[in-house]
Amino acid sequence: MNWSLFENILAVDSTSGVERNLAEFLEKKIPELSADCAGGDPCSARRFEVGDGTLNLLFSWGCAGDEIPEVCLCTHLDTVPPYLPPKFARINAGDCLPDGSAAGTDDLLVTGRGSNDAKGQVFSMLTACLELQKERTAGSWGLLLLAGEETGSFGARAFTKTGIQGSWVIVGEPTGNRMVSASKGTKSFRIIIRGKACHSGYPELGKSAVMLFNDFVNRLGAKDFPNDPILGATTWNIGCLTSGNPQNILSPELSFRLYFRTTFETDSIVASLPEEWKTEFPDIEVEAFGGDTPMKYDVLPGYETVPVSFGSDTPRLTEFRHRAMCGPGSIFVAHTAREFVLGSQLELARDQYKSMIKYILNR
């Protein structure tokens, strides 16, 4: 594999909001690589402005004009901040990896922001596409690169709004090179709890929004959500917690965001919770932001499968009849300072993407 190309991709800061940097680099670089590839016809490139200053790109092989390839490999251009520069190091079997595990074989260790999520996917997918061109593979395939996945799938939403319809999309995320069988949904709420301020020496004269919040969290924690046979437990997290009262005054107001990972068993239950909360807590205000519903994915024979709890662009790509997900790396180091990927994982991903495309084209 062209490791210097991967290093160049990683060297471009494409943290959310500035991912156009990487889009413009690849918009020029990929057609050059395809033109230099000794094989079939080079790729065509199309750009789509998202509308927020970012850019989606579609590279197609074996297509005429504005046709959509039969199979699109797809991943995202943006990475979570902060930017971490790439480092490449040869390691030996048994060496300690950034997550504390031991390397199974001699390998190439690549660290830096995006190495695992999702520039490793960009690199392995691009390599697969170019090798299929070199092998003069019959049929059409493509590489769809989307902006804004980490901040709300804005690139995927914008691409879907173009009305372009396709047959297959295989989305790249760090799944350990296993095909995803199903993913959890999401539900997000902004909640304001109102109390009554008073001198903290005389709490009987007021009502603390903090104590009401404590009661709210305890009741939510005690709620028995049914376990899903495919996706397991429903989980939730609280963020953006704010209560600006001084320490000697009871809090008159507290606000926070509540974010659920839902299952097939609980998605509708969670969506209906605001009515329950308003009955139990008269001083509560709830704003629902919606989210994705849990979904099942297309899987191909011969690959290990796994359900996942993280979100992706996949639920937003509704104009594709078949949606799959698979990619190198581990979700457990994504978005962390320990982010890394192994060269062997990227090579396996390249081979799997090629096999998936050939299987779909030939069946």
N, C-alpha and C positions, 0 to 999 in steps of 0.2 A: 504494500500500500504506500501511497505517496505521503509519507509522514511530514515532509516539509509543507505540503499543502494544508494538512491538518493544523500544523503550527501557525501558519499564516491566518487560517480561519479563527483560531483561538486568540490570536494577537489583536484582532479587531474588537474593540469595546462595543458590545451590542446589548448592554444592559437596558432594561425596559425604558423606552422613551427615546433611545438613540440607536435602535436596531436597524435604522435605515443605513447606518454605516456598513453593516454586514451585507444588507440587501444590495447596495450599490457595488460593493466589492465583488459579490457573487454574480451579479447581473453581467458584469464584464468578464469575469474569470471563467465561468462555466462554459459559455460558448467558445472561448479560446481553447479550453481543454478538450471540448468535444471536436472542434475543428482539427486539432492536432492528433486526435485519436485515429489510429490506422484501423478502419473498420467501416461500418455502414455510414449512412448519412448523418451529419451532425445535428445537434438539437436545435430547436427553435425556442425563443424566449418571449414571454409576455409579462408585462408588468401591470399591476393594479394598485392604484392609489387607494389607501384605506380611508383617508379623509382627515387623519389626525397628524399628518406629517410622516407616517410610516408607510411601508411598501410591501405588498405581496408579490411573489414571483412564481411563475409556472414555466418550467422547462420541459419540452416534449420531444420524444423520439418516435419516429414512425408515424407522425400525424401530418395531415395537410391542413393549411390555413388555421382556422380557429377551432378545429376539432379537439376534443378532450381525449387524452390517452385512455386506453382500456383499463390500465392499472396506474394509479398515482401513489408513489411514495410521498409522504407528507410529514413535515415537522415544523418547529417554530424557530424563528430567528432570534427572539429576545431571550435574555437570561436575567436572573434576579441579581440585583446589586448586592454587594459591591463588585466591581471588576477585579478579578484576580488573574495575574499574568500566567501564561502556560509554562510548565516545566516538563521535560521529557527525561526519563532515567531508565536505564536498563537494570532489571532486578533479577535476583536468583530465586529459585524455588526455596520456600521457607522464609523469605524476607517478610518483614512486617509491613502490611499495607496501611494506608491512612485510617481505615476503619477498625484497625486492630487485628484483623484476620491475617493469615499467612498466605503468601503466594503459592499456588499449587505447582507452578512450573516456572522456568525462566521466562521472562516476559518483558514487555515495555509498559512502564507506568507513566500515565499522562495525568497531570493535575492542572488546575486552573479553572476559572469560571466557564461553564459551558461544556467542559470536557465530557461530562456525564449527562448534562441536561441543558441544551439538546444539540450542541455542536458536534458531539460524537455521532448523533443520529444523522445530522446533515452530511458529515464526512462519509460515513459508511453507506448511506443511501446514494450519494453522488458517485462514489466509487462503483457501486453496483450498477448504476445506470450507464456509466462509461464502459464498464466491462461488457455489458450486454450489447452496447454499440459495437465494441471491438469484435465480439463474437458473431456479429451480424444476425442477431436474434430477430426472428420474424414477429411482427405485431407492433403494438404501440405501448409505451410506458412513459411515465413522467415523474418529475420531482416538483412538488408544490411546497413552497416555503412561505410561512405565514408570520405576520407580526402580532405582537400583543397577546400572546397566549398567557403569559404570567400575570397579566393585569386585567383579564376578563375576556379573553378570546376575541378581541376586537377584529383581528385580521381574519379569523375564521368566519365571524359574523358577516364581515364585509364581502368575503368571497362568496358566501352563500347567497347574498343579496344580488350578485351578478346574474343569478339564474342559470349559471353553467351547471349542467348535470353530467354525472359520471357513473361508471359501473362500480369500480373498486377503488377504495382508498385504504392504504395501510399507514397508520399514524405511528411515528417514532417517539417513544418515551422510554425512560429507563425501566424496563420490565425484566431484566436479567435474561434477555433474548428469549423470553417465553411469550406465547400469544395470550393476550388478555381474553378471558372468557366473559367477564362482566365487570362493571365498575359501579361504585356507589354514586348516588346523586348528591346534590347540595341544596341547602335552603339557608338563606341569610335573612336576619332580622336586625333592625335598629330599634332598641328599646329605651324608653325614658321612664324612670320611676320618680314620681314626685312625692316629696315629703313636706314638712313644715319646719322652718328654721326657728330655733330658740337657743337661749343660753344653755350650754351643755351641763351646767350645774343643776338645771331644773328640766330634765328631759320629759317630764310629764306634761310640759306646756307645748311640746311640739311633736314631730314625727320624723324619725331619721330615715331618709331615703337609703342610706347605707344598710340599715337593719332590715328594711323591706327587701333590698337586693339580696341580703343574706338569706332571708326566708325564701325568696324566689329560687335561688340557686339550690338550696336544700331540697325544695319540692321537686325541682327538675331532676336533681340527682337521684331522687327516690323513685322517679317514674320508671315503670317496668316496660321498656320497649321490647316487642317480640324479637327473638333472634331469627335471622334470615338463614335458611339452609345453604344459600350460595354466598352471600356477602357478609354474613355474620352479624356483629353487633352494630347498633347505631351509636355514633359518637358525636360529641359537640364540644365547642370551644368558645371562650369569651375573649374578645379583644376590644381595643379602643375604649377602655374603661375610664370614665371621667366623673369625678365629684370634687368640685373646687372649693368646698367649704373649709374654713379654718378649723383647727383642731378643737376649738372651744365653742363651736356652733354646730348644732345638728344639721346634717345635710338636707337642704331643701330640694335637691335634684341630683340624680345620678343617671348617666347614659352609658350605653355599651352596645357592642355588636355581638350577636349570637349566631354562630355558624355551625350547621349540622352536616354530617355525612350520613345520608339516608340509604336505606335498602329497599328492595322490592316490597318487603313487608311493612315498612314504616314511612315511605315517602308521603303518602296521603295523610297519615297520622300527624306527621310533623307540620305539614301544610295547614292543618286545622288547629294547631295549638294556640294561635293568637286569640281565638274566641274563648278558649279555656282559660287563658291567662287573664283576660279582661274580666271574667267572672270572679276569679279568685283574688285578683288584685285590682280594685277599682281605680287606683291611682297610677295605673300603667298606661303608657302610650306605645303602640307597636306599629312599625312600618316594615312591611314585607318586601324584600327585594327579589324574591323568586330564586331561581337556580336551575340546575340540571336535574332531570329525573334519572334514576338508575337505568342502566342499559346493558343489554347483552350484545356481544360482538360476534362477528363471523370468525370462525377459526378454520384452519386448513389441516388436513390429516397429517400425522407424523410429527407434530410439534407439541412440546410440553405447554400446558396452559396454566393460567393463574388468575384469580379475581384480584382486583386492586381497589384501594380506597381513595386514590387521588384523582383529581380532575384533569381534563385535557381538552384539546380542540375538538375531539371526535364527536361529542354530542351535537356540536354546532354545524357539523358538515352534513346536513340533512339531504343535500342534493345528490349524494352518492348512494346507490342502491345497496352496496355492501361496504361495511366499515369494520376494519380490523386494527389491532394495535400490537406492536412488538418493537423492541429496541434493546440496545446494549446498555450496560450499566445498572446500578442499583438505586432505587428511589430513596433508600435510607441515607445516602450521602448527598443527594441532590439538595441544592439550596444551602449547603453548609461549607465551612472552611475546609472540610475534609474531602471535598468533591474530587473524584478521580475516575478514570476508566482505564482498563487494560487493553493493550494492543490486541491480545487474543480475542477479547470480547468484540472489538470492532471488526476483526477479520471474520468471526463467526456471523456477526450481523450482516456484513456484506454478502456472504455466501447464502445466508437465509433469505435475504431480500431478493437475490437473483433467483433462487429456487421457487420462492412464492410467486414471483412474476411469471416465470416460465410455466408453473403449474396452472395458473389462472389463464394464461394465454393459450395453452395447449389443451385444456380440458373441454 
